[in-house]
Amino acid sequence: MRVIRESNANCAVHSFDHRIVKTVKSIFPAIRTGVLQNARHVDPVASLLLVGAQDLWQEVSFIDEDLVARAHAVNARVIAWTANDADHWETLKRIGVDGICTDRIAELATYKW
Protein backbone atom coordinates (compact mmCIF):
# COMPACT_ATOMS: atom_id res chain seq x y z
CA MET A 1 0.00 0.00 0.00
CA ARG A 2 2.90 2.34 0.69
CA VAL A 3 4.25 1.83 -2.82
CA ILE A 4 0.82 2.48 -4.36
CA ARG A 5 0.36 5.67 -2.33
CA GLU A 6 3.83 6.96 -3.15
CA SER A 7 3.53 6.20 -6.85
CA ASN A 8 0.47 8.39 -7.48
CA ALA A 9 -0.49 5.74 -10.04
CA ASN A 10 -4.08 5.18 -11.04
CA CYS A 11 -4.61 1.64 -9.80
CA ALA A 12 -6.95 -0.69 -7.96
CA VAL A 13 -6.67 -3.80 -5.82
CA HIS A 14 -8.77 -6.84 -6.67
CA SER A 15 -8.54 -10.29 -5.13
CA PHE A 16 -10.15 -13.70 -4.83
CA ASP A 17 -9.31 -13.45 -1.13
CA HIS A 18 -11.92 -10.96 0.01
CA ARG A 19 -10.15 -10.54 3.35
CA ILE A 20 -7.30 -8.85 1.50
CA VAL A 21 -9.74 -6.44 -0.15
CA LYS A 22 -11.23 -5.57 3.24
CA THR A 23 -7.78 -5.01 4.76
CA VAL A 24 -6.65 -2.83 1.86
CA LYS A 25 -9.85 -0.78 2.09
CA SER A 26 -9.30 -0.24 5.83
CA ILE A 27 -5.74 0.97 5.24
CA PHE A 28 -6.44 3.02 2.12
CA PRO A 29 -10.17 3.87 1.89
CA ALA A 30 -9.80 5.95 -1.28
CA ILE A 31 -8.40 3.12 -3.41
CA ARG A 32 -10.75 1.33 -5.78
CA THR A 33 -11.15 -2.32 -4.82
CA GLY A 34 -12.89 -5.35 -6.21
CA VAL A 35 -13.75 -8.92 -5.36
CA LEU A 36 -13.27 -11.80 -7.76
CA GLN A 37 -15.75 -14.67 -7.79
CA ASN A 38 -15.70 -17.90 -9.74
CA ALA A 39 -19.10 -19.16 -8.68
CA ARG A 40 -22.60 -17.68 -8.50
CA HIS A 41 -23.41 -16.98 -4.88
CA VAL A 42 -26.97 -16.72 -3.59
CA ASP A 43 -26.31 -13.01 -3.16
CA PRO A 44 -23.34 -12.17 -5.40
CA VAL A 45 -23.33 -8.53 -4.33
CA ALA A 46 -23.18 -9.28 -0.58
CA SER A 47 -19.46 -10.02 -0.52
CA LEU A 48 -18.81 -6.85 -2.49
CA LEU A 49 -20.70 -4.78 0.07
CA LEU A 50 -19.22 -6.61 3.05
CA VAL A 51 -15.69 -5.49 2.20
CA GLY A 52 -16.60 -2.06 0.78
CA ALA A 53 -15.49 -2.88 -2.77
CA GLN A 54 -16.74 -1.13 -5.90
CA ASP A 55 -16.01 -3.78 -8.54
CA LEU A 56 -17.40 -7.28 -8.90
CA TRP A 57 -15.12 -9.42 -11.05
CA GLN A 58 -17.38 -12.32 -11.97
CA GLU A 59 -16.45 -15.38 -14.03
CA VAL A 60 -18.27 -14.88 -17.32
CA SER A 61 -20.45 -17.98 -17.24
CA PHE A 62 -22.14 -16.73 -14.04
CA ILE A 63 -23.12 -13.28 -15.36
CA ASP A 64 -26.69 -12.48 -16.25
CA GLU A 65 -28.95 -9.42 -16.35
CA ASP A 66 -30.02 -9.90 -12.73
CA LEU A 67 -26.45 -9.87 -11.45
CA VAL A 68 -25.59 -6.73 -13.43
CA ALA A 69 -28.75 -4.97 -12.26
CA ARG A 70 -28.10 -5.87 -8.62
CA ALA A 71 -24.51 -4.66 -8.80
CA HIS A 72 -25.47 -1.45 -10.57
CA ALA A 73 -28.17 -0.84 -7.93
CA VAL A 74 -25.36 -0.40 -5.37
CA ASN A 75 -23.21 1.65 -7.80
CA ALA A 76 -20.79 -1.22 -8.40
CA ARG A 77 -19.18 -2.17 -11.69
CA VAL A 78 -19.32 -5.68 -13.12
CA ILE A 79 -16.19 -6.94 -14.86
CA ALA A 80 -16.48 -10.20 -16.80
CA TRP A 81 -13.53 -12.58 -16.76
CA THR A 82 -12.27 -14.33 -18.82
CA ALA A 83 -14.46 -13.61 -21.84
CA ASN A 84 -12.66 -14.85 -24.96
CA ASP A 85 -15.66 -15.40 -27.21
CA ALA A 86 -16.78 -12.46 -29.35
CA ASP A 87 -20.37 -13.74 -29.16
CA HIS A 88 -20.16 -13.37 -25.37
CA TRP A 89 -18.96 -9.80 -25.79
CA GLU A 90 -22.18 -8.84 -27.57
CA THR A 91 -24.30 -10.41 -24.84
CA LEU A 92 -22.23 -8.80 -22.11
CA LYS A 93 -22.55 -5.44 -23.83
CA ARG A 94 -26.34 -5.87 -24.11
CA ILE A 95 -26.80 -6.70 -20.43
CA GLY A 96 -24.60 -3.79 -19.34
CA VAL A 97 -21.31 -5.16 -18.00
CA ASP A 98 -18.79 -2.45 -17.32
CA GLY A 99 -15.64 -4.22 -18.45
CA ILE A 100 -14.24 -7.36 -19.97
CA CYS A 101 -11.09 -9.24 -19.06
CA THR A 102 -9.90 -11.34 -22.02
CA ASP A 103 -6.93 -13.15 -23.50
CA ARG A 104 -7.88 -11.67 -26.90
CA ILE A 105 -6.94 -8.08 -26.15
CA ALA A 106 -6.17 -6.96 -29.72
CA GLU A 107 -9.50 -8.25 -31.01
CA LEU A 108 -11.46 -6.75 -28.12
CA ALA A 109 -9.70 -3.42 -28.66
CA THR A 110 -11.22 -3.22 -32.14
CA TYR A 111 -14.67 -4.33 -31.00
CA LYS A 112 -17.42 -1.75 -31.51
CA TRP A 113 -18.95 -0.72 -28.19
C-alpha positions, 0 to 999 in steps of 0.5 A, a space after each residue: 500500500 505504501 508503494 501504491 500511495 507513493 507512486 500516485 499511479 491510477 490503480 486498484 486492488 482486486 482479489 479472490 481473497 476478500 479478506 485482502 480487499 477488506 484489509 486494503 480498504 481499511 488501510 487506504 479507503 480511497 483506493 478502488 477495490 474489487 472482489 473476484 468470484 468464480 461461482 454464483 453466490 446466492 447473493 453475489 453482491 453481498 461479498 462486495 458490500 461486506 468489504 466495501 469494494 466497488 467492482 465485482 469481477 465475476 467469471 463470465 459464465 455466471 453473469 446475467 442481467 439480474 447480477 448486473 442490475 443488482 450490482 449497478 443498484 449499489 453503484 458497483 461495476 461488473 467486470 467479466 472474466 475471462 471472456 474470450 468469445 466475441 459472441 459473449 462480448 455482444 451479450 455482455 454489452 447488451 446486459 450492461 457489463 462495465 468491463 471485460 477481461 480477455 486473452 484476446 486483447 487486440 481483437 477486443 480493442 477493435 470491437 465496436 462498443 
